Amino acid sequence: MAIDYASKIPNNVDLDRNKQLQRALEHWQPRYLDWWREMGPEGSHGHDVYLRTAVSVDPKGWAHFEHVKMPDYRWGIFLTPREGSREIGFGDHKGQAAWDDVPGEYRSTLRRIIVTQADTEPASVEQQRFLGATCPSLYDLRNLYQVNVEEGRHLWAMVYLLHAHFGRDGREEAEALLERRSGDADRPRILGAFNERTPDWLSFFLFTFLTDRDGKYQLAALAESGFDPLARSTRFMLTEEAHHLFVGESGIGRVLQRTAEVMKQHHTEDPEKLRALGVIDVPTLQRYLNFHFSVTLDLYGGEVSSNAATFFNMGLKGRFEESKLTDDHQLKGASYPVTEIDHGRFVERQVGAALALNERLRDDYIRDCQAGVDRWNKILEKGGSTQRLTLAHKAFHRKIGVYAGHHVTPDGRIVSDTEWNHRAEEWLPSDADHAFVQALQGAVTKPGQYAHWIAPPPRGINSQSADFEYVRFH
């Protein structure tokens, strides 16, 4: 059955006039919906959910709110408006006109970049598919579903690029995106963090704060791309990614607020007493933070990377906010500090700046994460607690790069295998931690009510009342 492009797929890419692209999407869309029904949010298909839908790129009107069933959600295709005669801002092609079509010599490299980004989008939906059964409120359930449909829309954005610019190869890659499965031993997702489980809402909030923040930095680097359709697609994706970061930061903030209230009420910071009172103690949250932070740091790849240098020199992937940087944007003769472990101690060395682009992006990311942790600590301080959260050392619990194979504590001490094995449960969530957090999980589905372990938000979505019915069950 032909797709009604005007209503089903909001877009600004002239989809109604592009017959070849129509045929490709008419073939792909039913398979996407099959994937959504199989691997999307479990048991949600009949719910009416108060969702925001992008209907244009106009900053004043792109967000349209209404109750909608998720399989009927209008996953659109949007590129930010063209910037006149945009030039490539970095690398060997700096100053040349940005490309509307894929340069032949960069075709396979660019396709790999797009596929890697695209693969993260359905992966996170798969990781989160069972969380609805234990939602702490209708407000949170709606936010989960909003994140899910936006990850789906981001997949559509990347699949559009594959279909529109990569011919048969692109169509095959688009099919494969629906065939891989998060955590599947035979068909895993491309990046390790997207094969981890997200079994509870504490993990979900940390995923959206940390792993979606990696998405922000990767998308921002791609938004500088000399391939203009990619740059314009990812810029619009960043608008929606901001909501995912809000869900994560505010979610953890509300957990801490509730814990601080109980600490104050009962005059205790003792983890066991707080657990008995049904809230998440700060040391447990710290261990979860350590784990998710370290797993996400691995997403940036090796500290020294010839691939990163190649992507930059080709003009395919820039740095975070490349256009705001004041160097030559070609990194000729420039260096960047990289720390590694040599004979049991940290040693800093200068590396060619292009080879160290992964590390630079990771450092930008860490600074952004620290700002969020500082805001969480203000909640604890305001609540009267003496406890504070910290970000683990960048070498802690790393599986990729120069720190892989070394044991480093969260505060940056290099330790032996024996000490690590003896003390790892001080730094990473234990089976008991997982069991405790899991025991707190239980669906709260009455409008205006919240699980005991999390505080209500200060305001509703789109200025709705405190008892608004964000999700209607049938």
N, C-alpha and C positions, 0 to 999 in steps of 0.2 A: 504494500500500500504506500502511495506517495506521501511524503511529509508535507504538512501545511507549514511552510517556512516562516510565514509572518507571525504565527501564533506559537508554534512548537519550538522553534529555535530562534529566539531573539538574536539579531546579529547586525553587524555593520560591515560585513565583507561581501555584500552583494550576492548572498547565497541564492536568492531566487533567480538570478540570471546566469549562474555558473552551473551548467548542466553536468559537466564532468564531476565536479565536486558534489553535486546533488546525488549522483549515482553512487559515489563512494560512501557518502554518509547514509544513504538509504540502505546500503548493505551493512554498514557498521552499527547504526543505531539500534536495530533489534537485538543484536548481539550484546551491545552495551546494556540494554534493559534486562536481558537474560542474566548477565553478570550481576547487575544491581539486585535483582530478585534473589539470586543465589547467595551473593556475598555481601550485599548491603546490610543496613541495620536490621537485625533479626526481629521478626514479628511486627514491623512498623508499617507495612505496606498499606494497611487500611486506615491509619491514623490521619487526622487533619492537623497539620503542623503549621504554626505561625512563622512562615519563612520569608526571608528577604530574597527577592529575585532581581538580578541585574537585567534591566530592560533597555539601557542605553549607557553611553560613556559620559553623559552629562553629569558633572559632579553634583549638581543640584537635584537630579532626578533619576539617578541610576538605580537607587534602591527602592523597590516596590514591595510592600509588606501585605501578606494575605495568608489565610489558612489554605493549605494545599496538601494533597496527598503526594508523598515524595516520588512515587513512580511517574506522577504527572508533572513533576517539576520541570520548568522550562530551562534546560541547560543551554545557555547561549554561547555565541562566539563573538568576542569583542577584542578589537585592537584600539589602543588609544589613538587619537587623531594624528595624522601625519604632520610632522614638523617641517613644513616647507621643503627646502632642499637640504635635508639632514646630511651631515658629514660623519664619517667614522672618526671616533675621538681618540683612538689609541692604536698601538701596534704598528706593524709594517705598512699598513694602508691608511695611517692617520692623515686626515685632510681630504681623502678621496670621498666621492659620493657613496652614501650607504647603499647596500645592495637590496633591491626588491626581489631578486631571484637568487637562488643558491649558486655561489661560484662553483663551477665544476670541480676544481681541484680540492675544494674543502667539503665536498658533498658528504663523504662517509663520516668525517669528523663531526660535522654539524649534526648529522642524523643521530650519532651516538650521544651527543650532548642533549638533544631534545628528548630522545628515548629515555635516558637516565632520569631526567627531570620528570617526564611523564609517568614513569613507573612508580614514583613515590606517591602519586595522587591516589590511585586505586588501592595501593598497599595500605595506606593509613585508614581508609574506609574498612578494609578487611580486618585490620588490627582492632578496630573499635566496634565491631559489629554486634557484640553481645552486651555492650555497656548499658543499653536502654533498659534491660531487665533489672538493673540495680540503681536507677537514677535517684539522686538525692532530692530532686524536686522537678516539677514540670518546667521551670525556668531552665534548669541545667539540661534536661532532656531536649528541650528545644534548641539550646546552644549546641549540643552534640549533633543533632540532626542538621543544623545550619552548617556546621563545619563539614559534615559528611557530604551534603549536596554541593558545597563549594569546592571540595576536593574533586568531586565528580565534574564540576564545570571546568576546573583547571585541567583535568584530563582531556576534556573536549577541546580546550584551547590548544593543547599540544598535538592532539590528533588532527585537528584542522591543519596545522602546519605540515604534518606528515602527509596528509592526503593532498594538500594543495601544492606542495613543492617537491615531493620525493617519489612520485609515481608509484610503480609496483612495489618497490622497496618500502616506501612509506606505508602503503596499504598492509603489507605483511607485518611491519612493525606494529601498526595499530591493532591488528588482530592479536599479536603476541601479548600486548598489554592486557588483554582480557583473559589470557590463558595462564599467566603466572599467578601464583598465590602466595600471600605472606606466610612465611614459616613452613612452606611445603618443602619437604626434603628433595623432591624431584624437580619441582618447578618454582624455586624460591624467587622472591623479588631481588632486584639487582643489588641494592645496598643493604648492608647488614642490619642497621637500626630498624629497617622496615620489615624485618623478619622476627623482631622481638614481639612478645605478647603484650597487650595492654589490658590486663585482667581486672582493673579496678579504677575508680574515679580519681584516686590520688595519682596513679600512673598517667591517666588521661590528661589531667591538668598539667603535669610536668611535661608530658609529650607536647602539648600545645604551646607551653611556654618555651621549651627548649628546642624540640625538634622542628616545630613549625617556624621557630626563629632562624634555624639553619635555612629553612625554605626561604625566608625573607632575604637572607644574605646571598643565597645562590640565585634567586630571582633578580635581585638588585644587580648582581654581576652580569646576568644575561640581559638585563634591561639596557645595558650599555652596548650590546652587540652591534656589529656592523651589518648583520643581516636584519634589516629593518622590521620585517614581520615578527620575528622573534622578540626583538626589543619592545615593540608595541604590544604584543601579547602579554609579556611578563610584567610590563608596567601596570596593566589593568589587573593582573592577578595579585599584585602587591596591595592593591586597594582592599581586596577581600582577605588577604593574609593577615592584615592588621586585626581583623576580628578574631582570628584564631589565637593570636598572641594575647588579646584581651581576655578571652575565655580562660587561657592558662594562668595568666598573672592574677586576674581577679579571683579565679577559683582557689588557688593556693592562698591568696590574701584572705579569703573568707574562712578557709580552714584554720589559718593562724588566728584570725579574729575570734573564732569560736573557742579555740584552745586557750587563748589569753583570757577570755571571759571566765572559763571554768577554773583556770589557774588562780585568778584573782578571787573568785567566789569561794574557793576551797583552800586558799592560802597554801598552795603546793605547786612545785614544778617537778615533782617526782614522777618519772615516766610510768611506773607501774600503777600508781594511784590515778593518774590521768587516764590511763587505758581502762581502768576499772570504772571510771566515770564516763567512758564512751566517747572520748575525743582522741585525736591523733597527737601524740607527744612530739616535741620539737626534735629530739634525737632520731626518732623514726623517720620523720620527714627529711632530716638531714641525710640519712642513708639512702633514701629514695632519690633525693636530689643528686647525691654523689653518683649513683648508678646512671641515671638518665643523662646527666651532664657528660660523663665520660663516653658513653655510647654515642652521643651526638657529636662530640669532638672528632670521633673517628670518621664521621661523614665527610669531613673536609679533605681527607686523603693524606698522603705523605707530606711531611714538612718541606721536602725538596722534591719537586715534581717537574719532569720535562714535559708532561702533558699539559700542565697548567701554563707553562711558558709558551708552548705551542699554541694553545687556545688564545692566549693574549696576543702573541705576535701575529697570528692570522686575523686578528680583529673580531674573533667570535665571542669571547667572554672577557669582560673588563674587570676592574676592581670595584669595590663598594663605593658608590658615589664618585666614579671616575672623573666626571666632568667638574667636580669641585676640587680635585687635587691640583697642585700647582707645579708639578714636575714636568718633564718633557713628554709624558704619556707613552714613552717608548722604552724607558728604563735602561737606556744605554749607559753602561758604566756604573749603574746604581747597585747598591747592595741592601740586604735586610738581615737582621740578626736571627739566627736559629739556634736554639739550645738543644743539646743532645747529651747523652750519658756516656762518659768515657772513663773506664777504670773506676767505676763506683761513685763518680761525682758528675755534677752538671757542668758542662762546658759550653760557652757561647761562641759561635763563629759567624762570620759574615758570609752570606751566600748571595750570588747574583739575584737581584730583586725579582726578575721574571721567574726564576726557578723556585722562589720562596712565596709565590702568590697564594698558595693554599694556606700557608702559615699566617700571612698578613690578613687574609679574610677570617681565619680562625681567631686571630687577636682582636679584630674589629668586633666579632661576634661575642667574645668573652667580655669585652668592655660593656656591651649592650646588656648581656646577662647580669653582670655585676650591678648595673643600675637598677634592674628589676629586683634583685636580692636586697639591695639597699632599701627599696620601697617596702618590701616585706618586713625587714627589720624594724622599720618605723612603726609598723602595726604592733609588733611585739613590744617595742619600747613604750608606745602609747598605752598599751594594755598593762604595763607595769611589770613585764617579764624581764629577767636579767639575761635570758637566753637569746642567741643570735644565730642566724644561718650564714654559712660561708660557701663560696664556690671552691671545689676541690682544685688542687694543682693540676695544670694541664697534662702532666705526665701520669696522673692517677688512672689506673685500670684501663690502660690503652691497649688496643689490639692491632692498631695500624700505625705505621710510621716509626720514627726513631725510638719511641718509648716502648714499642711492642717487645715483650719478653723480659721487661724489667718490672720490678715491684716498687712502687712509689706510694707513700701514704698521702691522704688528702692534704696534709700540711706540707708536703714536698720533701719528705725524707726518703732516701733510697734504702730499702730494707732487704733482708735475705728471704729466700723462699720459706724458710722455717718460720720467721716472724710473720710473714704475710699469711701463711696458712693458719697460724695460730690466732691472728687478730682480724682476719678479713671481715668477720661478722660485726666488728665494731664500726666498719666503714661502708659496708654494703648490706642491703636488706637480706635478712635471714629468712629461713622457712617460717620461723615464728612470727617475724614481722609481716610477711605476706599473709599468713593465716589470720593475724589480728586485723589487718586492714580489710581483708576479705570478709571477716565476720561483721564488720561495720556496715557492709554494703547491703542495701535493701531498698526496694523501690518505694518512693514517696510520691504519690500521684494525685494528691488532692491540691487544687489550686491554692497558692499562698502558704503551703506547708513545706518544711525543709527537714532533712535528716538532722539528727542531734549533733553530728560532728561538723556541721558547716553552717556558717552564718548566712542569713538572707543577703541579697545584693542591696546596695543603697538605692538603686532605682531599677525600674522595669525596662524591658526592651521596647524601643520606640515609644517611650513615655507611657507604657501601659501600667495599670493599677497593680497593687501588690498581689491581688488574688485573681489576676488574669489567667484565663485558661489557654496556655500556650500550646498544649497538645490536647486534642479531643479524640478519645478512644471510641471505637465502634465495635 
